């Protein structure tokens, strides 16, 4: 049985994944040991926290986006990525900016686990242009939302980005051959958005934490409010994203579920 599936109060980390400069800090905890094969044994909480942070660092060094189907991991992600830059009250409707989820529905085939790996590789190779276009349009929309700072920069410009994304998604779905008529799952990503930008979507006026459906298959809603939105915009890495791949009904309401998990994590 894989070590990670064996019931235990501790996990182990391969020595190749540990920076030598960390050992003095580990000594402060005291509750760890290194076995004869140089593996580091830590409590599950510390081991998972360390691997979570390591994935963030490696992704930025190698210019990679991260993806997960774990709503808890994705919800906690902004706490580290944004250096805990949140107000005392995570749901402050008067804040200047918010960490928001942007969700695109009907992207990943629901029964992809039933597809042979040969068919999957064939599709990936055959439809790389459609997939690339969808990714680019999604990234363009996210980048645009993060840059909006005044109402003159919003409005119709935002909808132009939205419409381009929806068009590329339609083309992608049409390219999915025998999968195009089956139900599909959503993908979500987080992005800093100003109150001004959220105000351009009428359904969010007065309550940034409600969920606005845009163009039918695109949704946006605030997860938590920033303490210093200027710092969030200034320090944002435009090439970095973290995606949630919806695999169950919990992910259909990403905003509320993610807020609940982040709040519980911070309180704990």
N, C-alpha and C positions, 0 to 999 in steps of 0.2 A: 504494500500500500504506500502511495506517496506520503512523504513526511507531513505535508500540509493537511492531510486528511486524517491523520492519527490524533485522536483526542488528547490534548495536552495543554498545560498552562503556559508553555513556552514555545517559541519558534527558533529556528536556527538560520543564520545568514552566512553565505559563502564568503570566505576571506577576500576574494577578488572584488567583492562589492563594498568593502569597508576602507575608507580613507584612514591611513595611519594616524592622522592628526586628531581623529575622533576618540582614540583610546583614553586619553586623559579625561575626557568628559564622561566616558563610560565608567571610569573609576569613581566618579562622583555618585553614580547610582549604586555601585557596589554589588548589585544583585545580578551578576552575569558570570559566565565562565566560557573558556575556550577549550574545545576537546582536542584529542590527539591529532585530528586532521585539520586543525586550525579553524574549524567552524565556530562562529560566535553564537552562543545560546542566550537569548533574551526573553523577557516576558512577551506574550503575544502583542500587547498594546505597543510596546516600544519597537518591536521588530516590524510590525505593520506600519507604524508611523514613520519609521526610518525608510522603509522601502517605498512608501508613498512619496516622501520628500525626494528620494533618489530618482524616482521616475520623472518628477518635475524637473530636476536639474538636468538629467540626461536628455529629456525632450528639448529643453531650451538650447543645450550645447549642440545637439544634432539637428536642430530645426525640425522637430517632429511634432505632430499633433497627437494628443492622447485620446483614447476612447475607452469606454467602459459600459457594461450593462448593469453595474451596481449603483443604484440610486444613492445609497449612503455615501459611497466613495466620491461620487460626482458632486453631491451636495456639500461635502466638507471641503472639497477642492478649493473654492474661492477663499476660504479662511487663510490658507497658506499662500495661494497665488497673490492675494491682495494684501498680505502682511497684516492681517487682522484689522484692516482699515474700515471698521464698521462702527456705527454709533451705539450708544448704550441701549437704544431701542432699535432692533433690527427692522421693524416696520414703522418707519417715520415718514409719513406722507408728505412732510414739508422739506425733506432733504433735497439738496440740489442735484443729486445723482443716485443711481441705483445699480446694483448688480442684477441683471435681468437674464431670464432664459428666453431664447428664441428657438422655437420648435417647428420643424418642417415635417409634416405628416406624409405617410404613404411612400416611404423610400426603400426600406429594407424588406424583402419578401418574408412573410411570416413563417413560411415553412422551409426556410433555407437549410435547416438541419436535415431535411429529407433529400436534398440535392446531392448527387455524387460529386466528389472533389474534381473529377474530370470535367463534368459539366460546368462547375463553378469556375475553373481555370479557363475554360473555353470562353465563357461569358466575359470574364475579366479582360482577356486579351482582345476579344472581338469588340467590346464596347468601351474601350478606354477613353475614347474621345468624348463620348456622352458623359461618362463619369467625371472626367476632368472639367468639362464645362459646368456641370452641376456644382462641383466643389468650388470652382472659381466664382460663380455667381453667389453662392452662399457666403464665401469669404468677403466678397465685395459688399454685400448687404451688411454684414456684421461690422466691417470696417467703417462703412458709411454711418451706421447708427452710433458708433463710438465717437465719431468726429463732430456730430451735430451739436452746436453750442447756442444757436439762436434760431428763432422761428423762421427767419428769412432763408435759412439753409435747409429747411425741412420741407414739409408739404409735398408738392408734386414730385420733387426730386426723390424723396423716400419711396414713393409709389413706383417711380421708374425702376429703381433697384428691385423692388418687390416683384414687379411684373416680369422683369428679366429672369429672376430666379424661378418664378412659377413656370414660365415658358421653357426654361431649361429642364425643369423637373418633368414636365409633360413629355419632352423629347426623350428624357431618360427612361421614363415609364414605358413609352412606346418601343424602346429598344430592348426591353426585357424579355422579348420572345414569348415563351410559354408562361412566364411568370407575370406578364403585364396585367392580367385580368384577376389576379388573386389579391386579397387584402395584404397590406404591407404595414410595417412598423415605422415609428417616427425616429428622428434624430434631433437632439437638442444641443445647444452650446450656450455658454454664458458670455455676457458682454456688458461693459459699463455703459450706461445710457443716462443722459441728462433728463431732468424733469421736463425740460422744454421739448426734447425729442419725443418723450412718451406722450406729451400733450397733443402731438400731431395725430395720434390715433384716438379718435373720439371716444371709444369705449373706455379709455383709461382716465378721462378727465375726472379729477377729484379723487381718484383712487388708483394709484400706480400699481397696487398689488392685486388688482383684478386682472383677468386674462382677456386680452383682445385678440380676436381672430381676424387675420388680415388675408384678403383674397382667398378665403375658403380653406386653405390647407397650411397656413402659416400663423403661428401664435406668438405673442410676446407678453411678458408680465414680469414685474419686479419680484426678486427673491429676498433681497435685503437692501438696506440703505447704507450709503457710505458716510463715514464721519467727515472725510475730506475728499470730495469728488475731484478737486483740482489735482491732488496727488495721484488719484486713480488714473486720470487721463494722461498725466505727465509721465508716469512710470509704465504705462501699458506697452507690452511688446506686441506690435500689430501682427506678427507672424505666428503668434501662439494661440492655440485653441484647445479646448478639452470637450470632447463629445460624449453625450449620453445616448446610447442605443436602446430605445424602448423595447423591452421584452415582455412586459406584463401590463396589467391594467393600472398599476401604481404610476407608471410613467405617463399616463394620459393626462395627469394633472401635475406636471412637473413643478410649476411654481409653488403651489401650496405644500406639496409633499417635500420638496427640497427645502423650503423655509423651515418646516417643522423639524427636519433632521439637523439642519445647521444650528437652529436654536437649541436643540437638545444637546448637541455636541459642545457648544460654547458654554452652556449652563453646567454640563458635567465637568 
